[in-house]
Amino acid sequence: MNHMTPRLQAYHDGELDPRMAEAVEAHLAECEACLTEFEALEMLSALLHELPPATQLMPEDRFVAQVALRLPRDETPRLPERTLKWGWRLAPVMLVATWAFVQAAAILTSGIAALVRLGVGSELAGSLIPEQTAASGVGLGLAGSLLDALGGDAAVEILRQLSGVGWIAVVPMLFTGLTALAICSWVAMWWAVERQAPQESGE
Amino acid sequence: MVDVDDHPLSDDRRGPEAGAEQRERAAAVQAAILALPAAGRTTLILREYEGLSYRDIAEALDIPIGTVMSRLNYARRRLRNALAGYMEVAS
C-alpha cells in the first residue's frame, strides 16, 4: 500500500479536491503510519492555536503579507490586457469601416467627377480641375487640397501627370486587397488563439 | 446548541498550576515559531493564524504554490521536533 504522506498536509489544510480528499480519508482508515502522521499535524495545529488569539507573533510578517495581498498585483496588467483584447476584437470592424470609408470616398469623388464632366458645378471644380483628371475619379479630395496648396498651372500639370499614369485608380483596389489580406490574417490568428484558449484557461 | 458558558475562556477554574502550565506551553510555542527561518515562519503564520489558502499565500509572498507547501512542511517538521514534549499534552 502506498503511503499518502505527501498529501496529508494538503488534506489537513483542506487544500485537496473532494475526490482526492476522499481517497486520503479512505487511506487513513486503514493505514496506521499515515494516521499517526496526520494526527501529529492536527496536534501541532491545536498546539499552535493555544496561543492567545491576538497573538503578537511577527506582526511585521503578517503586515507585509496583508499589504501584499491587498496590492492590486493582478489588476495592473489586467487593464491594458482588456484594452488589447477589445482592440483585437474591434480590429476587423475598424478595417471594414476604413475600407468602406475609402470606397465611399472613391464613389463620391467619381460622382463629383461625373457631374463635373457633365458641366454641372463646373464653377466649383472645373476652373481648377481639368476633365481628364476629374475622370480618374479617385483622389479628388486629395487633388483639391493639393491644388489649394500649390495653386495654378503647376498643380494642374502635376495632376495631369498623375492621371496619365492612372495609379490613383489603383489605390482603392490595392486597399481592398490589403484589407482582405488583413482580415484573413486576423481570422487565422483568431482561430489559432481560440484553439489554444481551453488549454490556457484550464489552469 | 452549545452553551458558551460551558466553555471557560481561561483556566481560572482549573487553578493556578494549569494556568502556569499553559503559559509555559504558549511561551514554548512562541519561541519555537520565532526560531524558524523567516520564510517558513511567515508561511506558517499566514496559514495557521491568518487562515490563508496556499494560493493566497503564494500570491502574497510571490512564490509558487509548491514552495508554499514545502516551506509549510519544513516549518511544521521543525515545530514538531521542537515541541515534541508538548504535543501529547495538547491532544
Boltz contact constraints between the chains, C-beta under 6 A:
constraints:
  - contact:
      token1: [A, 9]
      token2: [B, 73]
      max_distance: 6.0
  - contact:
      token1: [A, 15]
      token2: [B, 54]
      max_distance: 6.0
  - contact:
      token1: [A, 43]
      token2: [B, 87]
      max_distance: 6.0
  - contact:
      token1: [A, 43]
      token2: [B, 90]
      max_distance: 6.0
  - contact:
      token1: [A, 43]
      token2: [B, 91]
      max_distance: 6.0
  - contact:
      token1: [A, 44]
      token2: [B, 76]
      max_distance: 6.0
  - contact:
      token1: [A, 44]
      token2: [B, 79]
      max_distance: 6.0
  - contact:
      token1: [A, 44]
      token2: [B, 80]
      max_distance: 6.0
  - contact:
      token1: [A, 46]
      token2: [B, 90]
      max_distance: 6.0
  - contact:
      token1: [A, 47]
      token2: [B, 86]
      max_distance: 6.0
  - contact:
      token1: [A, 47]
      token2: [B, 90]
      max_distance: 6.0
  - contact:
      token1: [A, 48]
      token2: [B, 48]
      max_distance: 6.0
  - contact:
      token1: [A, 51]
      token2: [B, 26]
      max_distance: 6.0
  - contact:
      token1: [A, 51]
      token2: [B, 29]
      max_distance: 6.0
  - contact:
      token1: [A, 57]
      token2: [B, 33]
      max_distance: 6.0
  - contact:
      token1: [A, 57]
      token2: [B, 45]
      max_distance: 6.0
  - contact:
      token1: [A, 58]
      token2: [B, 45]
      max_distance: 6.0
  - contact:
      token1: [A, 61]
      token2: [B, 42]
      max_distance: 6.0
  - contact:
      token1: [A, 61]
      token2: [B, 45]
      max_distance: 6.0
  - contact:
      token1: [A, 65]
      token2: [B, 46]
      max_distance: 6.0
  - contact:
      token1: [A, 65]
      token2: [B, 60]
      max_distance: 6.0
  - contact:
      token1: [A, 68]
      token2: [B, 60]
      max_distance: 6.0
  - contact:
      token1: [A, 69]
      token2: [B, 60]
      max_distance: 6.0
